[in-house]
């Protein structure tokens, strides 16, 4: 599963000012991140605002990204939820032929037990014809998938190949790295600790800031994978402030504001999110200019 080592980026769904999907901007963004050197694309995750897209829009976004990518990079599709039966049905009825894996979030809102989380992903793994990347993000789901549950799933199901670990807890990430099966990948879902997780034995990141700054961030992760700590941390500290900025008012509010400053798309989001404040837009613009990234 070396195709998922390095930097994957969680693609946004750009909107025009009238809030319709901007497919021309989506094409620009896909080409921008590929030209920037990222290793793979993640389609229709949280950053893609999949929760506020219609079924037709989701199909159109998948088709556009697939067309523009043109098999240049591996692709991962987000399919998850808190209704296990619905998730299993979606996996079974979705055309996954152009995708290399499915990213599936731990069930949110219901707050299942660890056994409930295990049984949910058991059903998902048994239904999926593609490899599964677990997604642990307790800040959004209100429940933490513990290392023991992750390792149990990785051990019991050959097609559970990785976890996107976004608890923001480096100790927890290290526990997974310490106890996981040999070929199981631990992928950071938190941009700020992506480098230390990689240096501790992780396999890289599924990133948001890596979408806005693909050249710098993907090179940082590659250096980390090679153990070039000093050079990697130089890049980390170059981009660190921007990571704080893009999450200051929520995701993908901040990254879309950065894309606006880079002339890639509008900063429009759909409710219940609202567009970035003028103050945040100014911070991001100043950061890009001061670091000669525009």
C-alpha positions as a LaTeX table, in Angstrom:
\begin{tabular}{lrrr}
\hline
Residue & $x$ (\AA) & $y$ (\AA) & $z$ (\AA) \\
\hline
Unk1 & 0.00 & 0.00 & 0.00 \\
Unk2 & 2.88 & 2.38 & $-0.76$ \\
Unk3 & 0.46 & 4.40 & $-2.90$ \\
Unk4 & $-0.89$ & 5.82 & 0.38 \\
Unk5 & 2.49 & 6.82 & 1.78 \\
Unk6 & 3.18 & 10.55 & 1.60 \\
Unk7 & 0.61 & 13.30 & 1.23 \\
Unk8 & $-2.99$ & 12.78 & 0.31 \\
Unk9 & $-5.16$ & 15.87 & 0.04 \\
Unk10 & $-8.81$ & 16.19 & 1.04 \\
Unk11 & $-10.25$ & 18.03 & $-1.93$ \\
Unk12 & $-12.72$ & 20.88 & $-1.45$ \\
Unk13 & $-15.86$ & 21.25 & $-3.53$ \\
Unk14 & $-15.61$ & 24.81 & $-4.89$ \\
Unk15 & $-18.79$ & 26.85 & $-5.24$ \\
Unk16 & $-19.60$ & 29.89 & $-7.33$ \\
Unk17 & $-20.95$ & 32.95 & $-5.52$ \\
Unk18 & $-24.48$ & 31.63 & $-6.19$ \\
Unk19 & $-23.45$ & 28.46 & $-4.29$ \\
Unk20 & $-23.62$ & 26.14 & $-7.30$ \\
Unk21 & $-20.69$ & 23.78 & $-7.84$ \\
Unk22 & $-17.85$ & 25.42 & $-9.79$ \\
Unk23 & $-16.51$ & 22.63 & $-11.97$ \\
Unk24 & $-13.96$ & 24.85 & $-13.73$ \\
Unk25 & $-12.47$ & 25.77 & $-10.36$ \\
Unk26 & $-12.49$ & 22.11 & $-9.37$ \\
Unk27 & $-10.41$ & 21.32 & $-12.44$ \\
Unk28 & $-7.93$ & 24.08 & $-11.53$ \\
Unk29 & $-7.61$ & 22.76 & $-7.97$ \\
Unk30 & $-7.05$ & 19.14 & $-9.01$ \\
Unk31 & $-4.33$ & 20.18 & $-11.46$ \\
Unk32 & $-2.81$ & 22.53 & $-8.86$ \\
Unk33 & $-2.36$ & 19.81 & $-6.24$ \\
Unk34 & $-1.12$ & 17.24 & $-8.76$ \\
Unk35 & 1.40 & 19.73 & $-10.15$ \\
Unk36 & 2.37 & 20.51 & $-6.53$ \\
Unk37 & 3.56 & 16.94 & $-6.02$ \\
Unk38 & 1.00 & 15.31 & $-3.73$ \\
Unk39 & 0.78 & 11.51 & $-3.78$ \\
Unk40 & $-2.99$ & 10.88 & $-3.83$ \\
Unk41 & $-6.43$ & 12.51 & $-3.85$ \\
Unk42 & $-9.25$ & 12.12 & $-1.31$ \\
Unk43 & $-12.68$ & 12.80 & $-2.78$ \\
Unk44 & $-15.86$ & 13.81 & $-0.90$ \\
Unk45 & $-14.52$ & 13.83 & 2.62 \\
Unk46 & $-15.55$ & 16.37 & 5.26 \\
Unk47 & $-13.43$ & 19.03 & 3.53 \\
Unk48 & $-15.43$ & 18.41 & 0.35 \\
Unk49 & $-18.63$ & 19.47 & 2.15 \\
Unk50 & $-20.17$ & 16.16 & 1.12 \\
Unk51 & $-22.85$ & 16.55 & 3.80 \\
Unk52 & $-24.39$ & 19.50 & 1.93 \\
Unk53 & $-24.16$ & 18.13 & $-1.62$ \\
Unk54 & $-27.06$ & 16.45 & $-3.37$ \\
Unk55 & $-26.66$ & 12.90 & $-4.65$ \\
Unk56 & $-26.46$ & 14.28 & $-8.19$ \\
Unk57 & $-23.79$ & 16.81 & $-7.22$ \\
Unk58 & $-21.73$ & 14.10 & $-5.54$ \\
Unk59 & $-21.85$ & 12.02 & $-8.71$ \\
Unk60 & $-20.86$ & 15.05 & $-10.81$ \\
Unk61 & $-17.96$ & 15.93 & $-8.51$ \\
Unk62 & $-16.67$ & 12.35 & $-8.63$ \\
Unk63 & $-16.93$ & 12.33 & $-12.43$ \\
Unk64 & $-15.11$ & 15.65 & $-12.81$ \\
Unk65 & $-12.24$ & 14.74 & $-10.49$ \\
Unk66 & $-11.89$ & 11.35 & $-12.18$ \\
Unk67 & $-11.77$ & 13.00 & $-15.59$ \\
Unk68 & $-9.22$ & 15.65 & $-14.63$ \\
Unk69 & $-7.02$ & 13.26 & $-12.67$ \\
Unk70 & $-6.98$ & 10.90 & $-15.68$ \\
Unk71 & $-5.42$ & 8.11 & $-13.60$ \\
Unk72 & $-2.38$ & 10.26 & $-12.72$ \\
Unk73 & $-2.75$ & 9.71 & $-8.96$ \\
Unk74 & $-4.49$ & 7.12 & $-6.77$ \\
Unk75 & $-7.91$ & 8.21 & $-5.51$ \\
Unk76 & $-9.76$ & 7.55 & $-2.24$ \\
Unk77 & $-13.51$ & 8.04 & $-1.87$ \\
Unk78 & $-15.17$ & 9.08 & 1.37 \\
Unk79 & $-18.10$ & 6.83 & 2.31 \\
Unk80 & $-19.12$ & 6.86 & 5.94 \\
Unk81 & $-21.87$ & 7.70 & 8.39 \\
Unk82 & $-23.69$ & 6.77 & 11.56 \\
Unk83 & $-26.18$ & 4.37 & 9.95 \\
Unk84 & $-24.24$ & 1.16 & 9.35 \\
Unk85 & $-26.84$ & $-0.32$ & 7.02 \\
Unk86 & $-26.84$ & 2.81 & 4.87 \\
Unk87 & $-23.04$ & 2.90 & 4.70 \\
Unk88 & $-22.90$ & $-0.75$ & 3.66 \\
Unk89 & $-25.59$ & $-0.16$ & 1.02 \\
Unk90 & $-23.73$ & 2.88 & $-0.36$ \\
Unk91 & $-20.51$ & 0.90 & $-0.65$ \\
Unk92 & $-22.32$ & $-1.92$ & $-2.43$ \\
Unk93 & $-24.13$ & 0.37 & $-4.88$ \\
Unk94 & $-21.35$ & 2.88 & $-5.67$ \\
Unk95 & $-19.12$ & 2.43 & $-8.71$ \\
Unk96 & $-15.70$ & 2.16 & $-7.07$ \\
Unk97 & $-13.83$ & 1.12 & $-10.21$ \\
Unk98 & $-11.82$ & 4.35 & $-10.37$ \\
Unk99 & $-10.94$ & 4.35 & $-6.69$ \\
Unk100 & $-8.09$ & 2.65 & $-4.85$ \\
Unk101 & $-9.63$ & 2.74 & $-1.38$ \\
Unk102 & $-12.58$ & 3.93 & 0.70 \\
Unk103 & $-12.12$ & 6.38 & 3.59 \\
Unk104 & $-14.79$ & 5.67 & 6.20 \\
Unk105 & $-15.35$ & 7.83 & 9.26 \\
Unk106 & $-16.10$ & 6.31 & 12.64 \\
Unk107 & $-19.84$ & 6.67 & 13.39 \\
Unk108 & $-20.69$ & 10.12 & 14.70 \\
Unk109 & $-23.42$ & 11.43 & 17.01 \\
Unk110 & $-24.61$ & 7.96 & 18.18 \\
Unk111 & $-21.52$ & 7.62 & 20.43 \\
Unk112 & $-21.17$ & 3.83 & 20.08 \\
Unk113 & $-19.06$ & 1.70 & 22.39 \\
Unk114 & $-15.74$ & 0.33 & 21.18 \\
Unk115 & $-17.50$ & $-2.95$ & 20.38 \\
Unk116 & $-20.12$ & $-1.02$ & 18.43 \\
Unk117 & $-17.39$ & 0.72 & 16.43 \\
Unk118 & $-15.75$ & $-2.63$ & 15.77 \\
Unk119 & $-19.00$ & $-4.22$ & 14.59 \\
Unk120 & $-19.73$ & $-1.21$ & 12.35 \\
Unk121 & $-16.39$ & $-1.50$ & 10.58 \\
Unk122 & $-16.66$ & $-5.28$ & 10.45 \\
Unk123 & $-19.81$ & $-4.82$ & 8.37 \\
Unk124 & $-18.11$ & $-2.16$ & 6.22 \\
Unk125 & $-15.01$ & $-4.30$ & 5.63 \\
Unk126 & $-17.07$ & $-7.35$ & 4.70 \\
Unk127 & $-19.11$ & $-5.28$ & 2.21 \\
Unk128 & $-16.27$ & $-3.42$ & 0.52 \\
Unk129 & $-14.53$ & $-4.65$ & $-2.63$ \\
Unk130 & $-11.86$ & $-2.00$ & $-2.02$ \\
Unk131 & $-9.38$ & $-1.45$ & 0.83 \\
Unk132 & $-10.72$ & 0.50 & 3.80 \\
Unk133 & $-8.99$ & 3.43 & 5.49 \\
Unk134 & $-10.52$ & 3.96 & 8.93 \\
Unk135 & $-11.03$ & 7.59 & 9.97 \\
Unk136 & $-10.83$ & 8.52 & 13.64 \\
Unk137 & $-11.77$ & 12.15 & 14.31 \\
Unk138 & $-13.30$ & 12.41 & 17.80 \\
Unk139 & $-13.56$ & 16.21 & 17.58 \\
Unk140 & $-16.28$ & 15.67 & 14.98 \\
Unk141 & $-17.71$ & 12.28 & 15.92 \\
Unk142 & $-17.93$ & 12.72 & 19.73 \\
Unk143 & $-16.34$ & 9.29 & 20.26 \\
Unk144 & $-12.74$ & 8.17 & 20.14 \\
Unk145 & $-11.80$ & 4.95 & 18.32 \\
Unk146 & $-9.16$ & 3.60 & 20.68 \\
Unk147 & $-5.86$ & 2.08 & 19.52 \\
Unk148 & $-6.97$ & $-1.40$ & 20.65 \\
Unk149 & $-10.05$ & $-1.19$ & 18.40 \\
Unk150 & $-8.03$ & 0.04 & 15.43 \\
Unk151 & $-5.43$ & $-2.69$ & 15.84 \\
Unk152 & $-8.14$ & $-5.32$ & 16.29 \\
Unk153 & $-9.77$ & $-4.29$ & 13.00 \\
Unk154 & $-6.39$ & $-4.17$ & 11.23 \\
Unk155 & $-5.61$ & $-7.67$ & 12.49 \\
Unk156 & $-8.99$ & $-9.22$ & 11.72 \\
Unk157 & $-9.61$ & $-7.81$ & 8.22 \\
Unk158 & $-7.02$ & $-7.89$ & 5.45 \\
Unk159 & $-8.75$ & $-5.07$ & 3.57 \\
Unk160 & $-8.56$ & $-2.68$ & 6.55 \\
Unk161 & $-5.23$ & $-1.24$ & 5.49 \\
Unk162 & $-4.85$ & 2.10 & 7.26 \\
Unk163 & $-6.23$ & 4.63 & 9.70 \\
Unk164 & $-6.49$ & 8.37 & 9.25 \\
Unk165 & $-5.80$ & 9.29 & 12.86 \\
Unk166 & $-7.09$ & 12.77 & 13.68 \\
Unk167 & $-7.51$ & 12.74 & 17.45 \\
Unk168 & $-4.73$ & 15.32 & 17.68 \\
Unk169 & $-3.07$ & 13.10 & 20.30 \\
Unk170 & 0.51 & 12.17 & 19.45 \\
Unk171 & 0.70 & 9.66 & 22.31 \\
Unk172 & $-2.36$ & 7.83 & 20.98 \\
Unk173 & $-0.91$ & 7.83 & 17.46 \\
Unk174 & 2.36 & 6.38 & 18.75 \\
Unk175 & 0.45 & 3.63 & 20.57 \\
Unk176 & $-1.19$ & 2.62 & 17.28 \\
Unk177 & 2.18 & 2.70 & 15.50 \\
Unk178 & 3.72 & 0.59 & 18.27 \\
Unk179 & 1.06 & $-2.14$ & 18.25 \\
Unk180 & $-0.23$ & $-2.26$ & 14.65 \\
Unk181 & 0.38 & $-5.10$ & 12.17 \\
Unk182 & 3.53 & $-4.58$ & 10.11 \\
Unk183 & 1.95 & $-3.37$ & 6.85 \\
Unk184 & $-0.87$ & $-1.31$ & 8.39 \\
Unk185 & $-0.53$ & 2.42 & 7.70 \\
Unk186 & $-1.00$ & 5.14 & 10.30 \\
Unk187 & $-1.84$ & 8.34 & 8.43 \\
Unk188 & $-2.08$ & 11.67 & 10.21 \\
Unk189 & $-5.38$ & 13.50 & 9.91 \\
Unk190 & $-4.03$ & 16.49 & 11.82 \\
Unk191 & $-1.79$ & 18.81 & 9.80 \\
Unk192 & 0.02 & 20.33 & 12.76 \\
Unk193 & 1.33 & 16.98 & 14.05 \\
Unk194 & 1.67 & 15.28 & 10.67 \\
Unk195 & 5.46 & 15.57 & 10.67 \\
Unk196 & 6.08 & 14.23 & 14.20 \\
Unk197 & 3.64 & 11.38 & 13.51 \\
Unk198 & 5.53 & 10.56 & 10.31 \\
Unk199 & 8.89 & 10.68 & 12.08 \\
Unk200 & 7.49 & 8.38 & 14.77 \\
Unk201 & 6.73 & 5.71 & 12.17 \\
Unk202 & 3.59 & 6.96 & 10.46 \\
Unk203 & 3.03 & 6.87 & 6.72 \\
Unk204 & 2.25 & 10.52 & 6.03 \\
Unk205 & $-0.92$ & 12.57 & 6.04 \\
Unk206 & $-4.32$ & 13.20 & 4.55 \\
Unk207 & $-4.09$ & 16.96 & 4.62 \\
Unk208 & $-6.06$ & 20.17 & 4.26 \\
Unk209 & $-3.16$ & 22.64 & 4.20 \\
Unk210 & $-1.41$ & 20.27 & 1.78 \\
Unk211 & $-4.11$ & 21.23 & $-0.69$ \\
Unk212 & $-3.34$ & 24.94 & $-0.36$ \\
Unk213 & 0.45 & 24.54 & $-0.15$ \\
Unk214 & 1.01 & 21.21 & $-1.94$ \\
Unk215 & 4.63 & 21.77 & $-2.93$ \\
Unk216 & 5.87 & 22.71 & 0.53 \\
Unk217 & 3.74 & 20.30 & 2.55 \\
Unk218 & 4.26 & 17.21 & 0.41 \\
Unk219 & 8.02 & 17.85 & 0.34 \\
Unk220 & 8.00 & 18.17 & 4.13 \\
Unk221 & 6.34 & 14.77 & 4.47 \\
Unk222 & 8.71 & 13.16 & 1.97 \\
Unk223 & 11.65 & 14.49 & 3.96 \\
Unk224 & 10.06 & 13.12 & 7.12 \\
Unk225 & 9.61 & 9.68 & 5.58 \\
Unk226 & 13.32 & 9.73 & 4.69 \\
Unk227 & 14.25 & 10.77 & 8.25 \\
Unk228 & 15.61 & 14.16 & 7.18 \\
Unk229 & 14.40 & 15.79 & 10.37 \\
Unk230 & 16.13 & 19.18 & 10.19 \\
Unk231 & 15.07 & 19.98 & 6.63 \\
Unk232 & 11.55 & 18.69 & 7.27 \\
Unk233 & 11.08 & 20.89 & 10.34 \\
Unk234 & 12.29 & 23.94 & 8.45 \\
Unk235 & 9.33 & 23.46 & 6.11 \\
Unk236 & 7.01 & 22.68 & 9.02 \\
Unk237 & 7.77 & 25.98 & 10.70 \\
Unk238 & 7.44 & 27.82 & 7.41 \\
Unk239 & 3.84 & 26.67 & 7.00 \\
Unk240 & 2.78 & 26.24 & 10.67 \\
Unk241 & 1.01 & 29.60 & 11.06 \\
Unk242 & $-1.11$ & 28.90 & 8.00 \\
Unk243 & $-2.35$ & 25.65 & 9.56 \\
Unk244 & $-3.71$ & 27.59 & 12.52 \\
Unk245 & $-5.26$ & 30.16 & 10.22 \\
Unk246 & $-7.15$ & 27.77 & 7.96 \\
Unk247 & $-8.88$ & 26.06 & 10.90 \\
Unk248 & $-9.57$ & 29.27 & 12.84 \\
Unk249 & $-13.14$ & 29.61 & 11.54 \\
Unk250 & $-13.78$ & 26.00 & 10.59 \\
Unk251 & $-13.01$ & 23.67 & 7.72 \\
Unk252 & $-13.19$ & 24.17 & 4.74 \\
Unk253 & $-13.88$ & 27.86 & 5.43 \\
Unk254 & $-10.19$ & 28.67 & 5.83 \\
Unk255 & $-8.77$ & 26.63 & 2.98 \\
Unk256 & $-11.34$ & 28.11 & 0.59 \\
Unk257 & $-10.27$ & 31.59 & 1.70 \\
Unk258 & $-6.68$ & 30.60 & 0.91 \\
Unk259 & $-7.76$ & 29.33 & $-2.51$ \\
Unk260 & $-9.47$ & 32.68 & $-3.13$ \\
Unk261 & $-6.19$ & 34.45 & $-2.38$ \\
Unk262 & $-4.46$ & 32.06 & $-4.79$ \\
Unk263 & $-7.12$ & 32.82 & $-7.47$ \\
Unk264 & $-8.18$ & 29.17 & $-7.65$ \\
Unk265 & $-11.80$ & 29.47 & $-6.52$ \\
Unk266 & $-14.28$ & 31.59 & $-4.61$ \\
Unk267 & $-14.33$ & 31.42 & $-0.82$ \\
Unk268 & $-18.02$ & 30.43 & $-0.88$ \\
Unk269 & $-19.27$ & 27.68 & 1.44 \\
Unk270 & $-22.78$ & 26.36 & 2.08 \\
Unk271 & $-24.76$ & 26.74 & 5.29 \\
Unk272 & $-24.44$ & 25.94 & 8.09 \\
Unk273 & $-20.88$ & 27.11 & 7.38 \\
Unk274 & $-20.35$ & 30.77 & 6.57 \\
Unk275 & $-17.65$ & 32.46 & 4.52 \\
Unk276 & $-14.37$ & 33.49 & 6.14 \\
Unk277 & $-14.25$ & 36.86 & 7.85 \\
Unk278 & $-12.40$ & 39.78 & 6.31 \\
Unk279 & $-9.83$ & 39.52 & 9.12 \\
Unk280 & $-9.07$ & 35.87 & 8.33 \\
Unk281 & $-8.86$ & 36.55 & 4.60 \\
Unk282 & $-6.33$ & 39.29 & 5.36 \\
Unk283 & $-4.25$ & 36.97 & 7.57 \\
Unk284 & $-4.07$ & 34.37 & 4.84 \\
Unk285 & $-3.27$ & 36.87 & 2.13 \\
Unk286 & $-0.52$ & 38.42 & 4.23 \\
Unk287 & 0.92 & 34.98 & 5.05 \\
Unk288 & 1.08 & 34.02 & 1.37 \\
Unk289 & 2.66 & 37.32 & 0.36 \\
Unk290 & 5.18 & 37.44 & 3.20 \\
Unk291 & 6.34 & 33.90 & 2.37 \\
Unk292 & 6.36 & 34.57 & $-1.37$ \\
Unk293 & 3.79 & 31.85 & $-1.99$ \\
Unk294 & 1.74 & 33.92 & $-4.41$ \\
\hline
\end{tabular}
